[in-house]
Amino acid sequence: MAGLEELSYIDPSRIHCVKSTGAKTRAIARIYGLPGAWIAAGLKPGYVIEVIAERFYSLPPEERVKIIIHELLHVPRTFSGALRPHNPYVSDARVERLYRLAQKRLAIAERARELWQANS
């Protein structure tokens, strides 16, 4: 895969996030698909990412970003409301690679902003 472009099909307007407290799960976050059946209600298929507050917010910010990347990797290119399985789509190595690419892009953007401000 080329890089961050592998998540370019994600439509943020169709991703919703919720926070749970007191959940009896070992999970830090979960993703739920809202399948095409929602079309009858006038909605497009989408996804809900649930973060378990006690677990998620106790992590460092870098780990939180990785958790969200992990959940987004479950979303198929068709954006149908279905979920992709871990193998071969979601892995720690893939999450780490995408995180590092995002960090590089942010660093480049920050450096460009600094240069722009210095030369203004």
C-alpha positions as CSV (number, residue, x, y, z in Angstrom):
1,M,0.0,0.0,0.0
2,A,1.2,3.5,-0.9
3,G,0.8,5.2,2.5
4,L,-1.9,7.4,4.0
5,E,-3.8,7.3,0.8
6,E,-4.9,3.9,1.8
7,L,-7.4,5.7,4.1
8,S,-8.3,8.4,1.7
9,Y,-11.7,6.9,1.0
10,I,-12.8,7.5,4.6
11,D,-15.7,10.0,4.7
12,P,-15.5,11.8,8.1
13,S,-19.1,12.9,7.8
14,R,-20.1,9.2,8.0
15,I,-17.9,8.3,11.0
16,H,-19.4,9.1,14.4
17,C,-17.6,8.8,17.7
18,V,-19.1,8.0,21.1
19,K,-17.6,7.7,24.6
20,S,-18.7,5.0,27.0
21,T,-18.0,4.7,30.7
22,G,-18.3,1.7,32.9
23,A,-18.3,-0.8,30.1
24,K,-17.4,-4.4,31.1
25,T,-15.0,-5.1,28.3
26,R,-11.3,-5.4,27.9
27,A,-11.5,-3.4,24.7
28,I,-10.1,0.1,24.5
29,A,-12.3,1.0,21.5
30,R,-14.7,-0.7,19.2
31,I,-16.2,0.1,15.8
32,Y,-19.8,-0.7,14.7
33,G,-21.0,-0.6,11.1
34,L,-24.3,1.0,10.2
35,P,-25.2,-1.0,7.1
36,G,-27.2,-0.1,4.0
37,A,-30.5,-1.0,5.8
38,W,-30.2,2.6,7.2
39,I,-30.9,3.8,3.7
40,A,-34.6,3.2,4.4
41,A,-34.3,5.8,7.1
42,G,-32.7,8.3,4.7
43,L,-29.2,7.6,6.0
44,K,-26.1,6.4,4.2
45,P,-24.1,3.5,5.6
46,G,-21.6,4.6,8.2
47,Y,-19.7,3.7,11.3
48,V,-19.6,4.5,15.0
49,I,-16.3,4.3,16.9
50,E,-16.9,3.8,20.6
51,V,-14.1,4.6,23.0
52,I,-14.1,3.2,26.5
53,A,-13.3,6.3,28.4
54,E,-11.5,4.7,31.4
55,R,-9.2,2.8,29.1
56,F,-8.8,5.2,26.2
57,Y,-8.1,8.4,28.0
58,S,-5.6,6.8,30.3
59,L,-3.4,6.2,27.3
60,P,-0.8,8.7,25.9
61,P,-2.0,10.7,22.9
62,E,0.1,8.7,20.5
63,E,-1.5,5.5,21.5
64,R,-5.0,7.0,21.2
65,V,-4.2,8.0,17.6
66,K,-3.0,4.4,16.9
67,I,-6.3,3.0,18.4
68,I,-8.3,5.3,16.1
69,I,-6.2,4.2,13.0
70,H,-6.8,0.6,14.0
71,E,-10.5,1.1,14.1
72,L,-10.6,3.0,10.8
73,L,-8.7,0.1,9.1
74,H,-11.8,-2.0,9.7
75,V,-13.8,0.2,7.3
76,P,-13.8,-1.3,3.8
77,R,-13.3,0.8,0.7
78,T,-16.9,0.2,-0.3
79,F,-18.0,2.1,2.9
80,S,-21.0,-0.3,3.0
81,G,-21.4,-0.5,6.7
82,A,-19.7,-3.9,6.8
83,L,-16.4,-4.4,8.7
84,R,-13.1,-5.8,7.5
85,P,-11.5,-8.6,9.6
86,H,-8.0,-8.2,11.2
87,N,-6.3,-10.6,8.7
88,P,-5.1,-9.3,6.3
89,Y,-6.4,-5.7,6.7
90,V,-5.7,-4.7,10.3
91,S,-2.4,-5.4,12.0
92,D,-0.1,-3.7,14.5
93,A,2.5,-3.3,11.8
94,R,0.1,-1.6,9.5
95,V,-1.2,0.7,12.3
96,E,2.4,1.6,13.2
97,R,3.4,2.3,9.6
98,L,0.4,4.6,9.0
99,Y,1.0,6.4,12.3
100,R,4.7,7.0,11.4
101,L,3.6,8.3,7.9
102,A,1.1,10.7,9.6
103,Q,3.8,11.9,12.0
104,K,6.1,12.6,9.1
105,R,3.4,14.6,7.2
106,L,2.6,16.6,10.3
107,A,6.3,17.4,10.9
108,I,6.8,18.5,7.3
109,A,3.7,20.7,7.5
110,E,4.9,22.2,10.7
111,R,8.3,22.9,9.3
112,A,6.7,24.5,6.2
113,R,4.6,26.7,8.4
114,E,7.7,27.8,10.4
115,L,9.6,28.6,7.2
116,W,6.6,30.6,5.8
117,Q,6.3,32.6,9.0
118,A,10.1,33.3,9.1
119,N,10.0,34.6,5.5
120,S,6.8,36.7,5.8
